[in-house]
Amino acid sequence: MLWLRRAWLCAIGAALVIGGGGALVMRFELLDPEPTLSPELYGHALVLHGLASLGALLAVVLMIPTLFVKPGRGSVVLGFLALALWLGAIAFLVGLDLSGSQEWPGFSQRSVLLALAASLGLGAAQIATSLPANADRPSRPQLVAAVGGLAAIAILALPLVGGDVPTAFHLLLATTAVAGGQIYDAARRGALSVVLLASVTCLVLAWAATAAIHVVHTSYLHDTVAVLSPLPLTGSALLGALLFAATRSRSPHRRLADVAAALITAGASLTSLGFFVLGVRGLPRRYFAYLPEHQSLQIVVGAAAAIAAIGCVVALEAFRRGTRADA
């Protein structure tokens, strides 16, 4: 059972390393308005960042409920099958991009998306079958976390079954559901600072950014970086929720936890705001060469992302220095 949780955490960590590596390459290129890297390298970095980030977010949604609900013996098999399908689909997509292939050799996009949907389905089955195995009556934190996780899985699985990639709106809905399932346990553990600041605040701002995109009625906005503005906040909220769930046996060091939450929220918020302002000013998506007047904000976005990353490191240290709590 412990091996399953560790395997998921390792898989998520690997996806974040790949996605973060792609983001670093992109940020290096975007610091200067003139082309610095080859278009091919930037294109690979962009695709790998998107694929790995989406894969990591799907895996986090699957992982969080299983950290609250101890898997039963039979459900462990479901969990490993879910992990295997997820790994196969993400590895295929990453390998396809690195090979430089422009076509789907022998596979269709729908088949890969269905594999991801099946992985989510197996994860949902694992959660449902694990609840009775924990006790005659599962605890309230387990039930609340399970309901939030199952709702999040359903939200993400629906577009995948239909042959579509989950949109930023789907990810935001799912993150809201899975993070909401942690509030009860956060209050019980005295860790509301992490959840309320690093997760709930980011979610509120992500919903505000999403609303702003739809309120601004301009023909060009939806093809600019403004449409990316909810994603840094959504990702920060979900990773904050994963950190809380993964360390649920410890109460965090209060002062470090507050600092971490503030850094994560500030970094993600500034990144989101920078994307939105750049989009309103007309900066397109995917472009690695841009007008010089956008450079200052591009640098702000890069610095803000680094602040959020530092916040994650501080949060890890806060839980490492924390004290044992009742599971």
N, C-alpha and C positions, 0 to 999 in steps of 0.2 A: 504494500500500500504506500509506504514511504517512497519506494522507488518510482512509483507512478508520478507522485507530486514532484520529485526531483527531476524526473525526465521532462515534465512539462516546463518546469522553471528553466532547465538547461536549453530547451528548444526555444522558449521565449527569449532567453538571453542571447542565443545565437542570432535570432531574427533581429533583435535590437542592435546587435553589433553590425550586422549587414546593413540595416536601414540607417544606423547612425554613421557608418562609413560613407554611404552614399550621400547623406546630408552634409558631411564635412567636405566632400569633394564639391558639391553644389555650392556651399557657402563660400569656399575658396574662390570659385569661379565668379560668383556674384558680388564679391567685394570690389571688383573693378568693372566698370561698364564696358570695357573693351574685352574681346575674346582672349582668354589666357590658355585654356585647355582646348583639346581637340573636340569638335562637335560630337564625335563618336563616344569619347570618354564621358562627356557631360550627359549624353543620352543614356548611357549605361547606368551612370550614377542616379539619374532621375528615375529610371525604371526600377532599379534595385531598391531605392529608397521607398518608392510607392508600394512595391510588392511586399517587401519585408515589413513595412509598417502596418499594412493591412493584415498580413499574416499574424503579426504579433498581437494586434488588437483582437482578432478573432480568437487567438489562443488565450489571451487574458480573460476574455468573457467566459471561455470554457473552464479556465483554471480556478477563478475566484470561488465559485460555489463549492468546488471539491476541497478547498482549503477549510471551509466551514463544516462541510458534511463529510465525515470520515467514510471512505468507500467500503462497501461490503465486499466479501470475498468474490462473489460472482460478478459484481459490477467492475472489479479491477480489469477484467478481460475487456469489457466495453470501453474502459478508459484507454487501454493500450491500443485497441483498434482505432479509436478516435484519433489518438496521437499518430498512429501509423498513416492514416489517411491524410491528416493535416501535413505531416512531413513529406509524404509523396507528392501532394499537390503543390506545395510551396517549392520543393526542390525542383520539380519539373518546370515551374514557371521561371525560377531563377536560372536554371540551366539553359532554358530556351533563350533567355535574353543574352546570357554570356556567350552562347554559341553564335550569336549574330543572325539567327534565323528569323526571317520575316513571315514565316508561315507556321502552321500547326501540323508537323509531320505525323500523320496517322492518328492524331487526336483532335478533338474539337474543343473550343473554349468552353462550351457547355458541359462537356464531360469533366473537365477539371473543376468547374464551379460546382457541379453536382457532387464531386468527391468532397469538397469543402462543406457542402450542405450535409452530406452523410456524416462527416466528422462531427458537426454540430449536433446532429440527431443522436449519434451514439453518446455524445457527452450529456445530452439531456436525459437519455435513458439511464446512464450511469448515476446521475443525481437522483432521479426518481427511485431507482432500485436501492440506492444507498441509505435513504432516509429510514426505512424500517429496520435496517441492520444496525443503526446506531444505538437504539434503545427502544423499549416498548413505546415510549412517547418522546420523539425528538424535541430538543430544547427549542425555545423560541428563537434565539439567534440563528440556529440551523434552518428552521422553517422559513424565516424571513429572508435569509440569504439564498435559500433554494428557490423560493418564489421569484425573487429578483433575477437570479441567474437564468431560470427557465424562461422568463419573459424576454430577457435580453437575447437568449439563443434563438427564440422564435422570431424576433425582429430581424436578426441577421440572416436566418435561414430562408426566410420567404423570398427575398430577391435572388438568392443563390439558386433556389429551386427553379425560379423563373428564367434562369440563364443570365442574370445581371449581377454586376458587382455592387455590393452595398454602398450606398451613397454616404456623404458626410452626415446627412440627416438620419439615416438608419443607424450609423455609428453613435450619433448623439443620443438618440432614443435608447439604444441598448446600454450605453454607458450610464445614462440616468437611472435605468432600471437596476443594473447590477450594483451601482454605487449606493442607491437608495436601500438596497437590501443589507447594507452594512451599518446603517445608522444606529440600530438598536444595540448591536454589539459594541460599537464605538463608545456609546454612552456608558455601557457597563464596564468597559476597560479603562475609562478616563482618557481616551485618545481622540476626543472630539476635535481637538485643534487640528490634527492632521486631516481628518475627514472633512470637517467643515471648511477649512481654509484651502487645502490642497485639492479637494474633490468637489465639494458643493459649490464653492466660490467659482472655480473654473467652469463648472457646468452652467451656472447662472450666466456667466459672461459668454460662454459658447452659445447659449440660447439667444442672448442679446445680439451677438454677431450674426447668427443665422437670421434673426428677424430683420436686422439692418440690411442684409443683402437683399431680402425680398421687398423691403420698403423702398429702397432706392430704385426707382424705375428708369433705368438707362439701358440702352440697347447693348452697350459694350461691357457692362460690369461683370456679367457671368462668364466672360472669357478672359478675365484678368485674375491676378493673384488674390483679389478680394474674396473669391469663393473659397480660398484656402484658410481664411481667417478663423473659422470655428475649429479647425483640426488641431492646432497646437493646444488649445484649451481642452478639447475632448480627450486627446491623447494623454495630457498631463493628469486629468481627472481619473482616467482609467488606470494609469500606472500608479497613481497615488493610492487608488483602491486596491491594486494588487499588492503593493508594499504593505498596506495595513493587514490584508488577509494573510499574506505569507508570514507575518510576524505576530500572529494572533496569540501566541503563547507568551508574549512579552508586552509589558507596558512601556512605552517609549520614555526616554529622557525628556522631560517636559520642555525645558528651554531649547534644546536642540531641535525638538519636534516643531516648536513654534517658528524657529528660524528657517527650518527646511520648508515648512508650509508657506511662509512668506516669500521665500526665494522662488519656489515652484510657481506660485500664483503670479508674482511679479514678472518672472521671465516669460511664462506662457501668455500673460495678458499683453505685455509689450510686443511680443512676436505677433500676436493676433492683430493688435492695433496697427502695427507696421504694415502687415499684409493688406489690411482693409484700406488704409490711407494710400498705399501704393496702387491698389486696384482702382480706387476712386480717381486717382491721377492718370489712370490709363495704362499701367504697366501690365503687359500680357503675361499669361502663364507660359511656362516651359522655355521662355527665351533666356539665353545666357549672355546676350549682348543687349544693352539698353542705353537710354539717354543719360548723360552725365548728371542731370538734375535729380535722378533717383538714387544716386550712390549713397548719400548720407543716410537715407532711410534703410537701405540695404545693409549698411554697417550696423545700424541700430537693431535690426532684426537678428543679425548674426550674434551680436553681443547679448541680446535678450535670450536667445536660445541657449547660449552658454550659461547664463544665470540659472535657467530652469534645470539644466543638467547638473550644475553644482548643488542645487537644492535637493535633487534626488540622492546625491552622494551624502549630503548632510543628514537626510532622512534615514538612510541606511545606518549611519553612525549613531543616530538617536536611538534606534531600536537595539543596536548592538550594546549600547551602554545602559539600556533599560533594565527593568527588573522582571522576574518571572511573574506571570499572572495565571489565574485559573483558566484552563482551556475551556 
